[in-house]
Amino acid sequence: MQNGIDISTSRVLIVDDARENVRVLASILKDEAAVSFSLGGQDALVKAGATLPDLILLDIEMPDMNGHEVITRLKADPQTAPIPVIFVTSHSDVSDEEEGLRLGAIDYITKPYNASIVRARVRNQLMLRAYAKQLEGLNVELERLATTDPLTGVANRRAFRDRATLELKRLERYGGRACLLMLDLDHFKQVNDSYGHDAGDAVLCAVAERLTGQLRETDVFGRLGGEEFAILATDTAVRSPDAAESSGEKIARRILLSIRDEPVLWNGLEIPVTTSIGLTELRQGDGSIDVALARADQALYASKDAGRDRVEVLAA
């Protein structure tokens, strides 16, 4: 481990049609990384795509496919493009080196091999690759933190709005139907006042888990804040001329029952929970998801005014 970066599990792919060259390089690098090899360009492309090594040592002169063609194809594939490539050559021609760097190589190793230099250059590139992977992992985690509600694990307000905006754009371009449901847990302040905020958090998590189980993979579910949630039900209409109750209303009523009929268990206590729901349809002319959210919010307030624990629809 160097500078907090562990390269002990790194993998190097050696590509050379000469077995002796492969043997020498593998011997030099045996303590630096796990080494595999290919004896030709086509096989190297297959192995690189299948194993995604951390570094490729690529001979330029090979009979079936030269190194320049191999690296060109590696860089053209999004899966293998990030893999760093060090060219191995017996030539010291500047123009040849310039061409290799132009095609995407990050370094050169010349024959005959100097073991210390080979190890140093490989180690440097493996370190850089490890840093890059670490940054990729941090970026993924930062994105998750930026789009996920930390308490319930569902999408946060920002992520929900972004996904809903994409759905609205899709509807405007291709047509179709989608429903927007806004939910607010009834008298949630009383839960916090009666049982404490830990109980309130437990209720929010339980409701989020219960709602997730009621939805399809294509639906978008998020916590807007506090005890307020929202659902975007794709390919769903609020009202249908050939049905007494639309699929959007069925989703809403199913959610009502799933929350109402099963109290949340917390520390041996049963905490009764109900919710009010406002339902509207996403309109192609809305222009902004905020317009649809405002309409769903109107329907939600109508549900509260009508006595709570119910669904109110503001039709498009």
HUNORDA-V225928 format. One record per residue. N is the residue number from 1. PSI is psi in degrees with one decimal (none if undefined). D_CENTER is the distance of its C-alpha to the mean C-alpha in Angstrom with 2 decimals. Layout:
N_PSI_D_CENTER + N_PSI_D_CENTER
This chain:
1_131.7_28.93 + 2_131.2_29.51 + 3_36.9_28.60 + 4_4.8_26.22 + 5_125.3_24.33 + 6_119.2_24.81 + 7_14.0_25.29 + 8_-24.4_27.20 + 9_11.0_24.60 + 10_153.9_24.14 + 11_133.8_25.01 + 12_132.6_27.29 + 13_120.4_28.23 + 14_127.6_31.82 + 15_111.7_32.84 + 16_135.8_36.60 + 17_-11.8_39.17 + 18_114.1_41.71 + 19_-34.6_41.40 + 20_-40.8_43.44 + 21_-40.3_41.01 + 22_-44.1_38.12 + 23_-43.6_40.26 + 24_-47.0_41.16 + 25_-41.8_37.64 + 26_-38.4_36.35 + 27_-41.0_39.23 + 28_-36.2_38.51 + 29_4.1_34.81 + 30_-28.0_35.20 + 31_0.0_34.81 + 32_-33.9_31.91 + 33_169.0_29.26 + 34_125.7_28.93 + 35_133.7_30.53 + 36_171.8_30.35 + 37_159.1_32.18 + 38_144.6_32.74 + 39_11.6_36.17 + 40_161.6_35.15 + 41_-43.6_32.67 + 42_-43.9_31.57 + 43_-35.5_30.98 + 44_-40.7_29.06 + 45_-41.1_26.60 + 46_-47.4_26.09 + 47_-39.0_25.73 + 48_-43.1_23.38 + 49_-32.9_20.98 + 50_-35.2_21.36 + 51_-18.2_21.31 + 52_66.0_19.47 + 53_164.6_22.09 + 54_-17.9_21.84 + 55_143.5_24.95 + 56_126.6_27.25 + 57_115.4_30.98 + 58_117.9_32.22 + 59_140.1_35.89 + 60_-43.8_36.93 + 61_102.8_39.91 + 62_147.2_39.17 + 63_-41.3_41.12 + 64_-33.8_38.56 + 65_118.9_36.01 + 66_167.1_36.44 + 67_-34.7_33.91 + 68_-39.8_33.45 + 69_-38.2_32.43 + 70_-47.8_30.09 + 71_-33.6_28.21 + 72_-42.2_28.14 + 73_-33.6_26.43 + 74_-44.5_23.99 + 75_-18.4_22.97 + 76_-14.8_22.76 + 77_118.1_20.07 + 78_-27.3_16.52 + 79_-39.4_15.94 + 80_-9.3_19.10 + 81_-38.0_19.52 + 82_-11.7_18.23 + 83_122.4_20.75 + 84_145.9_23.81 + 85_127.7_27.15 + 86_123.7_30.59 + 87_142.1_33.47 + 88_125.4_36.49 + 89_154.6_39.79 + 90_-2.1_43.51 + 91_154.9_44.10 + 92_26.2_44.23 + 93_126.7_44.35 + 94_-40.7_42.69 + 95_-34.7_41.82 + 96_-41.9_40.16 + 97_-41.2_38.03 + 98_-41.6_37.24 + 99_-41.8_36.09 + 100_-42.6_33.77 + 101_-36.7_32.16 + 102_-34.4_31.86 + 103_-10.2_29.96 + 104_0.9_27.41 + 105_149.3_29.11 + 106_-8.5_28.77 + 107_171.9_32.10 + 108_143.6_35.22 + 109_131.0_37.20 + 110_151.9_40.77 + 111_146.7_43.12 + 112_153.1_45.10 + 113_137.0_42.47 + 114_110.4_42.96 + 115_-42.5_41.19 + 116_-43.0_40.61 + 117_-42.0_39.12 + 118_-48.4_36.89 + 119_-42.0_35.56 + 120_-44.4_35.12 + 121_-39.8_33.25 + 122_-44.2_30.95 + 123_-42.8_30.35 + 124_-44.6_29.55 + 125_-34.9_26.93 + 126_-35.8_25.35 + 127_-46.2_25.24 + 128_-40.7_23.59 + 129_-40.7_20.99 + 130_-41.1_20.38 + 131_-44.4_20.10 + 132_-42.7_17.54 + 133_-39.3_15.36 + 134_-42.5_15.92 + 135_-39.5_14.94 + 136_-43.6_11.66 + 137_-40.6_10.99 + 138_-39.3_12.40 + 139_-39.5_10.41 + 140_-44.0_7.06 + 141_-40.3_9.30 + 142_-40.2_10.89 + 143_-41.1_8.08 + 144_-44.7_7.60 + 145_-34.4_11.38 + 146_-18.9_11.83 + 147_-0.7_10.25 + 148_136.7_11.39 + 149_122.2_15.08 + 150_-24.4_16.30 + 151_-52.0_19.00 + 152_-18.7_17.74 + 153_1.3_14.01 + 154_176.8_13.49 + 155_142.4_12.25 + 156_-178.2_14.65 + 157_-44.9_17.07 + 158_-48.1_15.34 + 159_-39.6_12.09 + 160_-44.9_14.51 + 161_-39.8_16.70 + 162_-46.2_14.19 + 163_-40.8_13.14 + 164_-35.6_16.86 + 165_-41.1_17.95 + 166_-39.3_16.10 + 167_-39.4_17.83 + 168_-42.0_21.07 + 169_-37.7_20.92 + 170_-42.4_20.40 + 171_-41.3_23.41 + 172_-30.9_25.47 + 173_-41.0_24.99 + 174_-8.0_25.20 + 175_-176.7_26.76 + 176_-174.4_26.08 + 177_152.1_25.93 + 178_145.3_23.59 + 179_149.8_24.60 + 180_123.1_23.69 + 181_131.9_24.66 + 182_128.8_25.21 + 183_143.5_26.20 + 184_122.0_28.17 + 185_132.8_29.43 + 186_133.3_33.21 + 187_44.0_35.24 + 188_-29.3_32.39 + 189_-34.1_34.49 + 190_-32.2_37.03 + 191_-48.2_34.57 + 192_-41.2_33.93 + 193_-35.3_37.68 + 194_-37.1_38.85 + 195_-15.4_36.48 + 196_163.0_34.77 + 197_-27.3_31.34 + 198_-40.2_30.00 + 199_-40.3_30.98 + 200_-42.3_29.39 + 201_-40.2_26.02 + 202_-38.2_26.52 + 203_-45.7_27.29 + 204_-43.0_24.18 + 205_-41.2_21.98 + 206_-42.2_24.12 + 207_-44.0_24.02 + 208_-43.1_20.23 + 209_-40.0_20.09 + 210_-42.2_22.93 + 211_-39.7_21.50 + 212_-37.7_18.19 + 213_-15.9_20.57 + 214_-10.0_22.40 + 215_161.9_19.69 + 216_163.8_18.34 + 217_-28.4_14.80 + 218_-14.9_15.26 + 219_154.4_16.42 + 220_128.3_14.74 + 221_131.5_15.86 + 222_160.6_16.04 + 223_120.2_18.55 + 224_-21.6_20.43 + 225_149.4_22.46 + 226_-127.0_25.22 + 227_21.7_25.96 + 228_129.1_24.59 + 229_163.6_21.76 + 230_148.5_20.82 + 231_133.1_19.82 + 232_111.1_19.30 + 233_109.0_20.75 + 234_155.8_20.25 + 235_43.9_23.26 + 236_134.9_25.50 + 237_150.2_28.80 + 238_-47.8_30.62 + 239_142.9_33.96 + 240_132.6_35.02 + 241_-19.2_38.64 + 242_19.7_38.87 + 243_145.1_37.64 + 244_-29.8_39.02 + 245_129.1_35.61 + 246_165.5_32.44 + 247_-31.8_29.20 + 248_-43.7_27.87 + 249_-36.4_30.82 + 250_-41.4_30.41 + 251_-45.6_26.85 + 252_-44.0_28.23 + 253_-33.2_31.26 + 254_-38.6_29.37 + 255_-43.7_27.28 + 256_-49.1_30.59 + 257_-38.8_32.13 + 258_-30.5_29.27 + 259_-43.4_29.52 + 260_-40.7_33.31 + 261_-9.2_34.45 + 262_105.0_32.79 + 263_157.6_33.32 + 264_128.1_30.89 + 265_128.7_32.31 + 266_119.4_32.38 + 267_41.9_34.80 + 268_-0.7_37.07 + 269_150.0_37.21 + 270_116.7_36.30 + 271_112.4_34.87 + 272_140.0_35.28 + 273_138.1_32.59 + 274_169.4_32.67 + 275_152.0_30.71 + 276_141.7_31.65 + 277_132.5_29.64 + 278_131.6_29.88 + 279_132.7_28.95 + 280_170.6_28.98 + 281_140.2_27.90 + 282_129.4_25.69 + 283_140.8_28.20 + 284_-26.5_27.84 + 285_7.8_30.14 + 286_-36.8_28.27 + 287_-38.6_27.04 + 288_145.3_24.71 + 289_-23.7_22.62 + 290_-30.9_24.80 + 291_-45.6_27.77 + 292_-39.2_26.35 + 293_-38.8_25.27 + 294_-38.4_28.82 + 295_-41.3_30.30 + 296_-35.7_28.34 + 297_-38.1_29.49 + 298_-45.8_33.04 + 299_-36.8_32.82 + 300_-44.6_31.55 + 301_-33.8_34.55 + 302_-37.8_36.80 + 303_-41.4_35.56 + 304_-43.9_36.43 + 305_-28.4_39.77 + 306_1.3_40.61 + 307_-1.8_40.38 + 308_174.5_36.69 + 309_48.8_35.13 + 310_172.1_35.05 + 311_133.6_33.26 + 312_140.2_34.47 + 313_131.5_33.61 + 314_100.4_33.88 + 315_153.0_34.16 + 316_none_33.17
